[in-house]
Amino acid sequence: MKDTQSIKLLQIALAVPLRRYFHYLPPETGGWEKLQPGMRVRVPFRRRELIGIFVGFTDQSDVAPSKLKPVLDLIDDSILIPEDIFKLCGWASEYYHYPIGEVLMNALPVLLRQGKNATTVLTTTRKKNVLAACPSENTEQSLLLNTEQQTALNAIQAAGNHFQVFLLDGVTGSGKTEVYLQVIADVLKAQKQVLVLVPEIGLTPQTIQRFRERFSILVVALHSGLSEKERLQAWSSAHSNDAKILIGTRSAVFSSMPNLGLIIIDEEHDLSFKQQDGFRYHARDVAIMRAHFKKIPIILGSATPALETLYKAQQGKFIHLRLPNRAGAAQLPEFSVLDIRNKPLEEGLSQAILEDIRQHLERGEQVMLFLNRRGFAPVLLCRACGWMAICKRCDMRMTYHQHSNRLHCHHCASDIPLFTQCGACNKKELQAVGLGTERLEKVLKKNFPNYSIARIDRDSTKRKGSIEALLQAIQSGEHRILIGTQMLAKGHHFPNVTLVTIVDADGGFFSSDFRALERMGQLLLQVAGRAGRVEKKGKVIIQTHYPDHPLLHPLFYNSYQQFADLILKERAGAALPPYSFFALFRAEAYQVEHATHFLQTVKKLFYPANKELQLLGPVPAPMPRRAGRHRVQLLVQANQRAVLQKFLKNLLPEIEKIRQKQRVRWSLDVDPAEMF
């Protein structure tokens, strides 16, 4: 072996929780001169072998030459992570302060992370794609745009091949998708690719169908509902430039697309775009940076834009395009706030609601009821002593699911048989209290036995293909009554739904999370938007115990913009995002003092504190215990993003030196979307 001082060393990124590259000697089998950044290698790491990403060559290492090991194997003969994705991952690693190796591996499908030979897969996929891309004989024609749609299209087209963020702010049913499609048509004519991100896998089937009907090209999907082989095939199609349109959920933002010309984020406000564990990135913000690096336009579409997005539009950083009217002959629905204080309810439903449902069904129309609680009842209560069934691992109430006759914890997935007697007084006085989607389904079956009911929630859509089957049955008119959680609220087009009932609108009024009112407003308007999508007039009824709440009137009777402006005014007065910037340290441990002491040590590292930073905590998280671990958090707030980023960058190497960190599971969440 030659002297290591005269040999170039290989820098390798590994998916391990260390914020650095690793140095290796060239492989003894040779061939390393052909290596290019973005190729995979197999290396020894401690007592195991790992798949890594070759980053580049170096002449120096902080590891003694005698301790360096050679690369075991060169896996690829072509680049899997191109330069633009490398740059994007580097930015994301620095901004979210997450190990670069794990970020880079996140850009590859699981099978490639495991070392599967990519050459065979790319060749096989290309052959399949040639067949799949045969032109359709029934290509859908473009629709005639109204004035607002045409104005939006003209503005986006004027951007050309330059970076610009467009906020396409349109009420539900305003024809945002048609604007997307006509912009995409121009991009495809220029032989470019398009990336479309949607928040939920339930939205991808109808989106893909619409896009395939319009364009006789290969359109592929990439989401967690696919098998690992299917995900690899979709990624390979985009990587090889065979697929011209890639429609995917959050992680698709890192997909390799060599000829990318446009990015679209549909329902940009949706919380699903923020990864809530591990690599806590926000796909919308990453997509904006990708468009910036690539110098291409990006469209953020929503009927209820995030307040951060609206704020940037107000500042002139984004171009704000408005679609205030529904497309075609469709009209905005009629809203009605129903005061249910001191009113008799049948399992949560007023007689007025039941009568409205009956009238719409008798006219041959469909009705939708929204309740964002799955299961039969959220509480199992002892009428004798007041005892409640609590999850022993989370200190949270367990939900009763009647179909399985079991109690479930929706936080840690604990699952136990239903109690037959009280856990405190042993009396058999247990009662299921509260309303869930299962209970709602039961009362509707009782009142409307001749009509088929579709319930769409996480329980009814577990099996692969189940949500697609349910949506198809709804579209065909097989199901006349629709019950669902927020899965049913997002982006679906049900032309025969004329009545939407929001069974309980009060959930977001009293949350400790400052974003709760924003989320409540977005969700309620998204649900309401399912009513009256075509010529038939829609009606929306909101049941509430707080009909005089100051935000209900602007939300339903004026505009989302007025609702948002009121909340932004409150945020400005309280110096909350988007008028300040947050980073949240979380710590979990089986003993609460370990988590608390760790964050107290972290807090001390900030001192002498810069006056531009505020530290709040450590305090118990709003959910103090989950899955047996005590949860504590420390909030860091700054008025300038750059100040916060600088402190975090300098702080993290010091945190790595804290001895007691071995006792805790800790994380850093930059721009946290949830405070739980």
LINFEN-V258251 format. One record per residue. RES is the residue in three letters. SS is DSSP state (A for helix, B for strand, O for the rest). PSI is psi in whole degrees, -180 to 180 (* if undefined). OMEGA is omega in whole degrees, 0 to 359 (999 if undefined). Layout:
{{RES;SS;PSI;OMEGA} {RES;SS;PSI;OMEGA}}
This chain:
{{MET;O;135;179} {LYS;O;161;175} {ASP;O;129;184} {THR;A;-20;180} {GLN;A;-23;182} {SER;A;4;182} {ILE;O;137;175} {LYS;O;137;177} {LEU;B;154;181} {LEU;B;128;174} {GLN;B;125;185} {ILE;B;135;173} {ALA;B;129;181} {LEU;B;147;180} {ALA;O;72;178} {VAL;O;155;185} {PRO;O;49;178} {LEU;O;133;187} {ARG;O;69;182} {ARG;O;166;169} {TYR;O;164;181} {PHE;B;145;184} {HIS;B;136;180} {TYR;B;157;172} {LEU;B;157;176} {PRO;O;154;179} {PRO;O;144;182} {GLU;O;-20;181} {THR;O;-7;179} {GLY;O;-171;179} {GLY;O;-1;185} {TRP;A;-17;180} {GLU;A;-22;181} {LYS;A;-3;181} {LEU;O;140;174} {GLN;O;148;179} {PRO;O;133;181} {GLY;O;-3;175} {MET;O;154;181} {ARG;B;150;175} {VAL;B;161;174} {ARG;B;130;185} {VAL;B;156;171} {PRO;B;139;177} {PHE;B;108;185} {ARG;O;-120;184} {ARG;O;18;181} {ARG;B;176;176} {GLU;B;140;181} {LEU;B;155;171} {ILE;B;129;181} {GLY;B;171;178} {ILE;B;125;177} {PHE;B;129;184} {VAL;B;-39;182} {GLY;B;-179;179} {PHE;B;155;176} {THR;B;156;178} {ASP;O;-8;185} {GLN;O;154;178} {SER;O;147;176} {ASP;O;4;178} {VAL;O;138;180} {ALA;O;138;182} {PRO;A;-35;182} {SER;A;-19;182} {LYS;A;-8;180} {LEU;O;142;181} {LYS;O;153;179} {PRO;B;152;172} {VAL;O;139;183} {LEU;O;-37;188} {ASP;B;143;172} {LEU;B;119;189} {ILE;O;-41;190} {ASP;O;153;170} {ASP;O;8;175} {SER;O;162;184} {ILE;O;129;177} {LEU;O;-31;177} {ILE;O;100;184} {PRO;O;173;186} {GLU;A;-40;183} {ASP;A;-35;177} {ILE;A;-36;174} {PHE;A;-46;182} {LYS;A;-42;179} {LEU;A;-44;180} {CYS;A;-36;177} {GLY;A;-43;177} {TRP;A;-46;182} {ALA;A;-39;178} {SER;A;-43;181} {GLU;A;-42;184} {TYR;A;-43;181} {TYR;A;0;176} {HIS;O;55;181} {TYR;O;144;184} {PRO;O;131;185} {ILE;A;-36;180} {GLY;A;-41;179} {GLU;A;-33;177} {VAL;A;-45;180} {LEU;A;-42;178} {MET;A;-31;178} {ASN;A;-21;181} {ALA;O;-5;181} {LEU;O;149;173} {PRO;O;156;185} {VAL;A;-42;183} {LEU;A;-33;176} {LEU;A;-33;175} {ARG;A;-28;180} {GLN;O;-5;175} {GLY;O;11;180} {LYS;O;143;182} {ASN;O;117;184} {ALA;A;-27;184} {THR;A;-46;180} {THR;A;-44;181} {VAL;A;-45;182} {LEU;A;-40;179} {THR;A;-47;180} {THR;A;-44;181} {THR;A;-41;182} {ARG;A;-39;178} {LYS;A;-42;179} {LYS;A;-37;184} {ASN;A;-32;178} {VAL;A;-41;179} {LEU;A;-40;184} {ALA;A;-22;186} {ALA;O;14;179} {CYS;O;136;183} {PRO;O;142;178} {SER;O;143;179} {GLU;O;-15;185} {ASN;O;48;181} {THR;O;128;180} {GLU;O;140;180} {GLN;O;154;177} {SER;O;147;179} {LEU;O;156;177} {LEU;O;125;183} {LEU;O;149;172} {ASN;O;-180;187} {THR;A;-45;182} {GLU;A;-41;178} {GLN;A;-43;182} {GLN;A;-38;178} {THR;A;-43;179} {ALA;A;-44;180} {LEU;A;-44;180} {ASN;A;-40;181} {ALA;A;-42;180} {ILE;A;-42;179} {GLN;A;-33;181} {ALA;A;-22;180} {ALA;A;-26;179} {GLY;O;-136;182} {ASN;O;45;180} {HIS;O;155;178} {PHE;O;129;173} {GLN;B;138;177} {VAL;B;124;177} {PHE;B;128;171} {LEU;B;109;177} {LEU;B;96;188} {ASP;B;98;184} {GLY;B;139;178} {VAL;O;160;179} {THR;O;132;181} {GLY;O;10;183} {SER;O;-6;177} {GLY;O;32;177} {LYS;A;-39;182} {THR;A;-38;179} {GLU;A;-36;175} {VAL;A;-45;177} {TYR;A;-50;187} {LEU;A;-39;182} {GLN;A;-31;173} {VAL;A;-43;180} {ILE;A;-39;181} {ALA;A;-41;178} {ASP;A;-40;181} {VAL;A;-41;180} {LEU;A;-35;177} {LYS;A;-29;179} {ALA;O;12;178} {GLN;O;34;179} {LYS;O;165;178} {GLN;B;161;181} {VAL;B;133;175} {LEU;B;124;179} {VAL;B;121;178} {LEU;B;133;176} {VAL;O;154;187} {PRO;O;-29;187} {GLU;O;147;178} {ILE;A;-23;178} {GLY;A;-21;180} {LEU;A;-19;186} {THR;A;-38;181} {PRO;A;-47;182} {GLN;A;-33;178} {THR;A;-46;179} {ILE;A;-44;180} {GLN;A;-45;180} {ARG;A;-43;182} {PHE;A;-38;179} {ARG;A;-32;177} {GLU;A;-27;182} {ARG;A;-40;187} {PHE;O;132;179} {SER;O;62;179} {ILE;O;176;179} {LEU;O;120;175} {VAL;B;125;182} {VAL;B;158;180} {ALA;B;150;179} {LEU;B;107;180} {HIS;O;173;187} {SER;O;-13;179} {GLY;O;-7;179} {LEU;O;158;173} {SER;O;163;181} {GLU;A;-35;179} {LYS;A;-42;179} {GLU;A;-37;179} {ARG;A;-39;178} {LEU;A;-41;179} {GLN;A;-41;179} {ALA;A;-45;179} {TRP;A;-44;181} {SER;A;-37;179} {SER;A;-42;179} {ALA;A;-41;181} {HIS;A;-36;182} {SER;O;0;180} {ASN;O;12;175} {ASP;O;-46;177} {ALA;O;123;180} {LYS;O;-23;177} {ILE;B;126;175} {LEU;B;121;178} {ILE;B;122;185} {GLY;B;170;174} {THR;O;-166;192} {ARG;A;-55;189} {SER;A;-15;180} {ALA;A;-13;181} {VAL;A;-22;180} {PHE;A;5;183} {SER;O;142;179} {SER;O;121;177} {MET;O;97;190} {PRO;O;-22;185} {ASN;O;37;185} {LEU;B;130;181} {GLY;B;-10;182} {LEU;B;142;173} {ILE;B;137;176} {ILE;B;130;174} {ILE;B;107;180} {ASP;B;142;185} {GLU;O;53;189} {GLU;O;-21;182} {HIS;O;-13;194} {ASP;O;137;181} {LEU;A;-23;182} {SER;A;-19;179} {PHE;A;-11;178} {LYS;B;120;175} {GLN;O;128;188} {GLN;O;1;175} {ASP;O;166;181} {GLY;O;-121;179} {PHE;O;96;190} {ARG;O;69;180} {TYR;O;161;173} {HIS;B;117;186} {ALA;A;-33;178} {ARG;A;-46;183} {ASP;A;-36;176} {VAL;A;-40;180} {ALA;A;-38;178} {ILE;A;-42;178} {MET;A;-36;178} {ARG;A;-43;178} {ALA;A;-38;179} {HIS;A;-47;179} {PHE;A;-37;184} {LYS;A;-12;181} {LYS;O;52;179} {ILE;O;160;178} {PRO;B;155;176} {ILE;B;137;181} {ILE;B;126;173} {LEU;B;113;184} {GLY;B;138;177} {SER;B;151;169} {ALA;O;-18;182} {THR;O;73;186} {PRO;O;151;175} {ALA;O;148;181} {LEU;A;-34;176} {GLU;A;-38;180} {THR;A;-45;178} {LEU;A;-40;180} {TYR;A;-43;179} {LYS;A;-33;176} {ALA;A;-40;178} {GLN;A;-33;179} {GLN;O;-9;181} {GLY;O;5;179} {LYS;O;-30;176} {PHE;O;149;174} {ILE;B;122;186} {HIS;B;112;178} {LEU;B;125;186} {ARG;B;138;172} {LEU;B;87;188} {PRO;O;-11;185} {ASN;O;154;175} {ARG;O;150;183} {ALA;O;154;176} {GLY;O;-141;183} {ALA;O;-2;183} {ALA;O;144;179} {GLN;O;156;175} {LEU;O;146;184} {PRO;O;162;174} {GLU;B;129;182} {PHE;B;144;177} {SER;B;122;177} {VAL;B;121;185} {LEU;B;116;179} {ASP;B;115;182} {ILE;O;15;175} {ARG;O;132;178} {ASN;O;24;178} {LYS;O;140;176} {PRO;O;133;181} {LEU;B;139;174} {GLU;B;101;183} {GLU;O;45;175} {GLY;O;-6;182} {LEU;B;131;177} {SER;B;160;178} {GLN;A;-32;178} {ALA;A;-40;178} {ILE;A;-47;182} {LEU;A;-38;180} {GLU;A;-41;177} {ASP;A;-43;179} {ILE;A;-44;181} {ARG;A;-45;182} {GLN;A;-43;181} {HIS;A;-38;178} {LEU;A;-40;181} {GLU;A;-22;176} {ARG;O;3;178} {GLY;O;16;183} {GLU;O;172;178} {GLN;B;152;178} {VAL;B;150;180} {MET;B;135;175} {LEU;B;129;183} {PHE;B;128;175} {LEU;O;119;187} {ASN;O;42;175} {ARG;O;113;178} {ARG;O;172;184} {GLY;O;-177;181} {PHE;O;-46;180} {ALA;B;139;183} {PRO;O;-9;183} {VAL;B;136;168} {LEU;B;114;192} {LEU;B;143;173} {CYS;B;120;181} {ARG;O;-18;182} {ALA;O;-43;186} {CYS;O;-6;178} {GLY;O;4;179} {TRP;O;145;177} {MET;B;147;177} {ALA;O;115;184} {ILE;B;140;175} {CYS;O;125;182} {LYS;O;-18;182} {ARG;O;-16;185} {CYS;O;-12;186} {ASP;O;34;177} {MET;O;153;181} {ARG;B;143;177} {MET;O;148;182} {THR;B;135;178} {TYR;B;126;175} {HIS;B;112;186} {GLN;O;-35;185} {HIS;O;-29;178} {SER;O;-7;182} {ASN;O;43;182} {ARG;B;166;176} {LEU;B;134;181} {HIS;B;142;168} {CYS;O;120;182} {HIS;O;5;180} {HIS;O;-40;181} {CYS;O;1;178} {ALA;O;17;173} {SER;O;147;187} {ASP;B;117;183} {ILE;B;158;177} {PRO;B;155;179} {LEU;O;136;176} {PHE;O;145;174} {THR;O;-17;177} {GLN;O;162;185} {CYS;O;140;179} {GLY;O;-6;180} {ALA;O;-54;184} {CYS;O;-3;177} {ASN;O;8;178} {LYS;O;152;180} {LYS;O;61;183} {GLU;O;35;183} {LEU;B;142;181} {GLN;B;134;175} {ALA;B;118;186} {VAL;B;140;178} {GLY;O;176;188} {LEU;O;131;173} {GLY;O;175;184} {THR;A;-33;178} {GLU;A;-43;180} {ARG;A;-38;178} {LEU;A;-41;178} {GLU;A;-39;182} {LYS;A;-46;182} {VAL;A;-32;178} {LEU;A;-35;175} {LYS;A;-37;179} {LYS;A;-43;184} {ASN;A;-28;183} {PHE;O;66;186} {PRO;O;-18;184} {ASN;O;4;183} {TYR;O;137;180} {SER;O;141;183} {ILE;B;134;174} {ALA;B;124;176} {ARG;B;122;182} {ILE;B;107;174} {ASP;O;-176;185} {ARG;O;-27;180} {ASP;O;-37;185} {SER;O;-5;184} {THR;O;29;183} {LYS;O;-39;184} {ARG;O;146;181} {LYS;O;132;179} {GLY;O;-5;185} {SER;A;-40;182} {ILE;A;-36;177} {GLU;A;-42;180} {ALA;A;-42;179} {LEU;A;-45;181} {LEU;A;-38;179} {GLN;A;-41;179} {ALA;A;-34;177} {ILE;A;-46;181} {GLN;A;-35;182} {SER;O;-11;180} {GLY;O;5;180} {GLU;O;-41;178} {HIS;O;129;182} {ARG;O;-25;179} {ILE;B;126;182} {LEU;B;130;177} {ILE;B;136;179} {GLY;B;165;172} {THR;O;-161;183} {GLN;A;-16;175} {MET;A;-31;184} {LEU;A;-10;188} {ALA;O;-17;195} {LYS;O;102;165} {GLY;O;-2;183} {HIS;O;146;180} {HIS;O;108;179} {PHE;O;92;189} {PRO;O;-21;183} {ASN;O;2;177} {VAL;B;117;182} {THR;B;-12;179} {LEU;B;126;174} {VAL;B;128;178} {THR;B;124;173} {ILE;B;104;191} {VAL;O;-39;182} {ASP;O;105;183} {ALA;O;7;191} {ASP;O;-4;189} {GLY;O;-34;186} {GLY;O;2;185} {PHE;O;-28;191} {PHE;O;27;180} {SER;O;152;176} {SER;O;-12;179} {ASP;O;125;183} {PHE;O;-16;179} {ARG;O;-3;188} {ALA;A;-42;180} {LEU;A;-41;176} {GLU;A;-48;181} {ARG;A;-41;179} {MET;A;-48;180} {GLY;A;-44;179} {GLN;A;-47;183} {LEU;A;-44;181} {LEU;A;-41;178} {LEU;A;-36;177} {GLN;A;-42;178} {VAL;A;-48;181} {ALA;A;-30;182} {GLY;O;-8;177} {ARG;O;-12;186} {ALA;O;137;172} {GLY;O;53;186} {ARG;O;-18;179} {VAL;O;-136;186} {GLU;O;-27;184} {LYS;O;135;180} {LYS;O;134;181} {GLY;O;157;179} {LYS;B;137;179} {VAL;B;126;179} {ILE;B;128;182} {ILE;B;113;176} {GLN;B;131;181} {THR;B;151;171} {HIS;O;-2;184} {TYR;O;64;184} {PRO;O;-17;181} {ASP;O;12;179} {HIS;O;133;187} {PRO;A;-17;182} {LEU;A;-13;182} {LEU;A;-43;183} {HIS;A;-51;178} {PRO;A;-30;182} {LEU;A;-47;188} {PHE;A;-25;185} {TYR;A;-16;179} {ASN;A;-93;180} {SER;O;158;175} {TYR;A;-33;180} {GLN;A;-42;179} {GLN;A;-42;176} {PHE;A;-47;181} {ALA;A;-39;180} {ASP;A;-38;179} {LEU;A;-43;180} {ILE;A;-39;178} {LEU;A;-37;178} {LYS;A;-42;177} {GLU;A;-41;180} {ARG;A;-41;180} {ALA;A;-42;180} {GLY;A;-30;181} {ALA;A;3;182} {ALA;O;46;178} {LEU;O;159;178} {PRO;O;138;13} {PRO;O;13;180} {TYR;O;-1;173} {SER;O;179;186} {PHE;B;137;185} {PHE;B;149;163} {ALA;B;138;185} {LEU;B;119;171} {PHE;B;129;176} {ARG;B;143;176} {ALA;B;137;178} {GLU;B;140;179} {ALA;B;157;179} {TYR;O;-22;174} {GLN;O;125;188} {VAL;A;-33;182} {GLU;A;-28;178} {HIS;A;-44;180} {ALA;A;-43;181} {THR;A;-45;181} {HIS;A;-38;178} {PHE;A;-47;181} {LEU;A;-28;173} {GLN;A;-39;177} {THR;A;-41;176} {VAL;A;-43;181} {LYS;A;-39;180} {LYS;A;-27;180} {LEU;A;-20;180} {PHE;O;-15;185} {TYR;O;147;6} {PRO;O;122;190} {ALA;O;138;173} {ASN;O;139;182} {LYS;O;-16;181} {GLU;O;0;180} {LEU;B;146;171} {GLN;B;138;178} {LEU;B;127;181} {LEU;B;114;181} {GLY;B;-170;6} {PRO;B;142;177} {VAL;B;157;174} {PRO;B;143;176} {ALA;B;158;177} {PRO;B;-33;168} {MET;B;95;191} {PRO;B;-25;180} {ARG;B;135;180} {ARG;B;131;179} {ALA;O;37;176} {GLY;O;-5;182} {ARG;B;137;174} {HIS;B;140;188} {ARG;B;127;181} {VAL;B;149;182} {GLN;B;155;180} {LEU;B;120;182} {LEU;B;131;177} {VAL;B;129;184} {GLN;B;139;178} {ALA;B;152;178} {ASN;O;-15;178} {GLN;O;133;181} {ARG;A;-41;183} {ALA;A;-38;179} {VAL;A;-46;180} {LEU;A;-46;182} {GLN;A;-41;180} {LYS;A;-46;181} {PHE;A;-41;180} {LEU;A;-41;180} {LYS;A;-41;180} {ASN;A;-25;187} {LEU;A;-37;189} {LEU;A;-41;176} {PRO;A;-32;178} {GLU;A;-35;178} {ILE;A;-37;180} {GLU;O;-22;182} {LYS;O;-9;182} {ILE;O;124;185} {ARG;A;-44;187} {GLN;A;1;178} {LYS;A;-18;178} {GLN;A;-21;182} {ARG;A;-10;187} {VAL;O;160;169} {ARG;B;114;186} {TRP;B;159;181} {SER;B;160;175} {LEU;B;127;180} {ASP;B;107;178} {VAL;B;133;185} {ASP;O;57;183} {PRO;O;136;178} {ALA;O;-22;177} {GLU;O;145;182} {MET;O;11;181} {PHE;O;*;999}}
